């Protein structure tokens, strides 16, 4: 084990907090609801909150298999981006004619999210820091120039930073340039965001039952019945927000796969360490390689450092033991000190992993099932902290038969290609990972496999 990891605990830094609320009681016997929400992560919490704000008389019940925020919502890096399409490049490659609208809707969604936090007094360290995209190789510099020009064309506040300028912002010998996107990304404490949404739901009268996994859903009369080991729920309508975990709708399972992401968090930096790094504007940072890192400062001046490896396990593997991957933690630790050699001797206090729900188009989609009685929103691919609010609203609009500007877009009406069955699924995903790593070693040049995926509308870069 890398010496910096010796004292680290295998748990999410965000969830390892005295702010964690006491769990709500499990469901106790059969009940009824106007709307039942399955999943206590961001999608489910936003769905319940938006539904109750729109109609205070609506009886809303939220069912969570464990505790609210325990999975991806409490394990991510806390980057809250305005993008609904996993970045401009990804959106433009798929829905170029709709990107101006999608970008505006994404910016409006981030503004509305911030206003909701203020209205409900949710303290989650929300700060619009923006994000630095850093180049660590000369061949990446033209990408940054193109990205800045593209972002400005869509009204973003973006600036190119040369070697001296980026190292004046954040001191790393690996940086050769950067793009500072100032206005479309906020940073949050992700667990406190989830817990704050949970508290807001309760304050408005949403009923929450935790430690209540939903095992089935079926039509019954004009509504649906959801089965749990603690009793069933008859509900007029239901929304499913189960992220990477297999939902109770078999028809939806082919459209997402769970991919494991891994994260480290350091001990708090001393004033001398912080001075050696700079980082006065506290931006979120990501590099522009295919296998990329993301990192940021926490409120108490730790560095969260994650990404690079994205691991898919055969058969959509989802098991608690997969949260631990020593080889990845070792790799991340070495890469951290290559990026910040002046922090040699710093220790990591937390290490963890968790599953991301990935779709073949790399951003979320919303659909209905069971003759319109059930809606779902899945496939965020790691950029869901902000987009889940938008996905929740689209799911509610679909469920309630409301017209909206979003629902008139092909990007929202369509859904991604399904993943193939095993063994093609495992082989295809791991071949893609291999080829993305090869492109990074080959100055970004994409080989035949990646070019084929690009032509099919299934390509991806960071």
N, C-alpha and C positions, 0 to 999 in steps of 0.2 A: 504494500500500500504506500502511495506517495506520502511523505512525512506530513504534508499540509492537511491530509485527510484523517490523520490518526485519531483525532478527538471529535470527529464530526458525527452527528447523530442522523440516522436514516429517516428523516421526517421533513415535511415541508416547513420551512422557516415561517411562512405566513400562518399556517395552521397551528404552529407551536406557540400559542399566544394565550395569555389570561383573558383576552377579550372574547374568547369562544363562548357562545351562548350555551346554556343547558339544553340538551335535546328535548324536543317536544315528545309527548307520549305517542306510542304507536296507535294506529287505528284500533278502535275497540268495538268490534261488531259491525253489522251492516249499517249503511247510511246512504243518503242521497245528496246530490249537489246539482246546481245548475251547470257548473263548469268544474271539471277535475283536471288538474295539471299533474303530470307524472314527471318527476325529476326536480330536485331542489338545487340545481346549479343555476347559472345566469339565465339560461333560456326559460326555465320553469319559473324562476322568481320574477323575471320581467313580465312574463305572461300573466301571472297572478296579479301583479301590481297594476299593470296597464288595464287589465280587465276590470279590476275593482275601482280604479280611478274613473274609468269611463262610465261605469254603472254601479254605484255603491250598493244597490239592492241585489246585485247578482251574488248568489251564494257560491263562493269559490273555495275549493278544497285542493290542497297541494299534498301529494304523496311522495316521500323521498325514501329510497331504499336504505340509506344510512343516515347521515346528517347533512343539512344544507351546506353546500360549498366544499364538501370533503374531497371531491375528485378534481377535475380539470380547473374548476372555478377557484379552488384554493391552492393550486399548484403551479400556476402559470407565472410568467415574468412580470405581469402587471402593465403591459403595453396596451393602452386603450386607444386604438387607431380609428380614424374616421372612415377608412376604406371599407367598402362592403365587398370588394372583389379580390382581396389579398394583393392589393397594390394596383397601380395604374397599368403596368405592363401586362399582368395577367388578365385584367378586365378588357384592355384594348385588344388583346389577341382573340377574344371571344365575342365581345359585344361592343365593337367600336362605335357604332351609331348611337349607343345608349349611354356612353360613358359620361357625358356632360351631366345627364340627369342623375346617374348613379353617384357621381361625385357630389353633386348638390345634396342629394338625399342623405349621403353619408355624413356630410358636414352638418346638416340639420339634425341628424340623429345624435351626433356627438354633443352638439349644443343642448339638445333636449335632455340628454343623459346628465349633463352637468347641472342643468336647472332642476332636475329631479333630485339629485343629491342635495342641492341647497334647500329645496322645498321640504324635504324629509329630514334634514339635519344629519345626513349620512357622512360621517368623518372617515374617509378612506385615503387620505393624503393625495387627493386628486390634484394634479398639477400639469398644466399644459407646457411641458418642457420642450416639445418637439423631439426630433430624432436625428442623429448623425448616421448617415450611411458611409462607412469607411472603406477605402480601397487599401489593400495590403500588397498589391502587385501592380506594376506599371500598366499592364494590359487592361486593368479595370478602370483606369482614369477616364477613357472615352465614355464608358457606360455612365459614369457619374455626370459628365457634361450633358449627355443625352437625357438622363433622368431629370436633371434640373430644368432643362429646356421644356421637356414634356410636362413636368409639374407646373411650371409657370403658365403654360398654355391652358391649363385647367384652373388657373387662379390661385395656385398654392404660393406661399411665401417660401421660396427655396433659394439657396445660395451655394455656389461651389467654393470649396476651401482648398487651397493648394497645400503642399507639404508643411510649410511654415505655419500657415493659418490653422490647420487641423491640429498640429502638435501644440500650438498655443492654447487650443481649446482643451484637449486631452493629450497628455504626454505619453505616447507609446512609440517605440522605435519601429514598430511594424507598420505604422500608417504612412501612406504616401500621398493621400488626398482624401477628401470627404465631400459629401453633399449634406448641408444642414437644411432639413425640412422642418421649418419652425412652427407651423400652425396646425398640423393635422394629427398630432399624437399627444396624448396625455399619459402620465404614469399614475398608477394607483397601487394601493395595498389590496391585492385581489381578494384575500379572505375577508377583510373588513368591508369590502364592497358587497360580497355575498351576504355577510351577516347583517349589514345595514339594510339591504333590500329585504331580507327576511324580517327584520324588525318593522320596516315600513309596511310590509304585507300584513303582519299581525295587527299593527295599529289601525289598519283599515278594515279589519274583520275577516281577513283570509284565514281559513282553518288550515293548520299544518299538522300532518302526522308524519313523524320521522321513524326510521327503522321499520319501514313498511314497504317492502318491495312488491311491485305489481307483477303478477304472474300471467295475467291474461286480459284480453279485452275482446268483447264480441257485441254484435248488435243485439238490442233487446227493445222491442217496441219502437218508439220514435227516438230513443237514445241508445246508450251503450252501458254495458255492465263490465266493471273492472274487478278482477279477482285478486285478492291478497290472502296471505295466510292468517290475517287477523279479521277477515270479513270482507264482504264485497261492497262495491259502491255502484249505485245506479245513478247515472249522470246524463243530463241532456246532451252535453258535448264534452270533449276531452282534447287536451293538447299534450303531446309527448315531447319531452325535451331531455332525452337520455344520453346525449353526447355520444361518446365512443362505445358505450355499453349497449349490447344488443337489445333492441326494443321488442315489445310484444307483437309488433306487426312484422310478419315474416317478409312481406313484399318490399319493405324498406331496407332490409339488411344487406342486400347486394350493393347498395349505393355508397356505403361508407366502410372503411376499415380502421381499426385502432393502430396507431403508430406511437411508439413510446419515445418520449423526449426526457432529457435528463438535465438536472440543474444543481449547481453548487452555490452556497452563500458563505461569504467570509465573516470573520469577526469584524467588529467596527474598526475602521481605519483611525489611526492616531492623527492628530493635527499635522505631524510631520509627513506621514504617509499621504494624507489628503493633499497637502501642499505639493508633494512630489508628482502627483497625478494631474493636478489642476481641476478640471471638470467643474468649473465655477457655475456653469449654466445647467448642470445636472441633467443633460439630455439623456434619453435612451439611446443606445448605440447598437447597430447591427452591421456586420460586414457583408460585402456583396458577392461572396463566393456562393456556389450552389450549396455546399455544406457550410452553413453560416452559423456564427455565434450571435447571441443577443445578450446584452448586459446593461445594467443600470445601477445607480445608487439607491439604497433604501433610505428611509427617513433618518435612521441612526447611523448613516454613513458606512454601511456594509456594501460590498459589491455582490450583486447577483450575477452569475455567469452561467449561461446555459446554451443548449443547442448542439450543433454540429452533427452528432449521431441522431438518426431517426430510424428506429428499429421496429420492423414488422415481424411478428411471430406466427408461425404456421397455424392455419385454421382460425385466424382472428384471435390469437391467443391473448387472454386477459386474465392475469393471475397476480395476486399480491406480491409474490416473490419476484415478478418481473420489474417491480419498482426499483430493485437493486440490480445494478450492473457494474461491478467493480472495474472492468476494462474501460468502460466509458468514463467513469469518474476519474480514473487515473489519467486518461487522455485529456479530459477537460482541465484537470489540475495543471498538467504540463503546458497546455496551450495558454492557460491564464498567465503563468509566469513568463512565457515567451512574449506575451502582449505587454505585461507590466513587470519587467525584471526588477524595477526599483522597489517592488513589494515583496521581494524574497524574504521568507520567514513568516509571512502572514499565514494564518491558519483558517481552514474552513470549519464552520460550526455545524452546517447542515448540508446534507446531500439527499436527493430524492429523484424519483421518476414518476411518470404518469402517462396515461394514454390520451392521445388527441384523435378526434373523429375527422378523418381525412376523406375527401371526395375526389373524383377524377378531374373536377374542374377547379378544385382548391379553394372554393368558397361555398358558403351555405346555400341550401335550397329548402323550400317549403312546399309541402303537398298536403292533400287531404286523402282520407281513406274511409272505409266503411260507409259509403254513400254520403260523404260529407260530414259525418258525425265526429270524426277525429282529424286533427291536423298535427303536423310535426315540422320541426326545423332542426336540421342536422348538417354536418359536413363543414364545419368552420375552419378546419385545417390550421389551428393554432392562432388565428387572428379573430377570436370571437369575443374578447372582453367588451368591446363596444358594439360589434355587429349583432350580438345576441338580442339587444334591445330591439333593433330593427327586425330581426327574424321573428321575435315574439309578436310584434305588431302585425307583420304579414300573416302569421299563422292565425291570429285572432280575426283579421279581416277575411281570410279564406273561410274560416269556420262560421263566421256570422254573415257571410254573403255580402260584405260591404265592398263597394268599388273604391279603388284608391289609385293614385298615380303609379305607385310601385307595381300594382297588379296588372297594369297595362304594359309593362316592360317584358320583352322576351327573356331577359336575364332572370326575371322572377318567375315567369310562367313555365320556363323550361326546367329540366332537371339534368344532371350529369349522366354520362355513360356509366353503366354498372361495372363493377369489378368482375373479372372472370372467376369461375369456380377454381378451387384448388385442383391440381397443383399449379395451374397457370397463374393464379393470383400471387402465390409466394414467389414463383420464378420471375414474374414480370416486375413486381415491386423491387425485389433485390437486384435484378439486372439494372433497373433504373437507378437505384442507389449507386451501384458500381459505376455506371456510365456518367453520372453526375460528378462523382469523385474524380473520374478520369478527365472529364472536361476541366475541372479545376486545375489539375496538374498540366493540362495542355492549353494553357492561356485562354480558357473559356470556349475553345472550339468543341462544338457538339458533334458527336459521332452519329453513325447511321441510325442507331436505335432512338436516340433523343430527337433526331430530325423527323423520324417517322411519327413519334408521339406528337411532335409539334404540328405536323400535317393533319393528324387525326383530331386535333383540338384537345389533346391530353398532356401536352408538354408543360413543364414547370421549371422555372429558375427562381432564385431568391429575390 
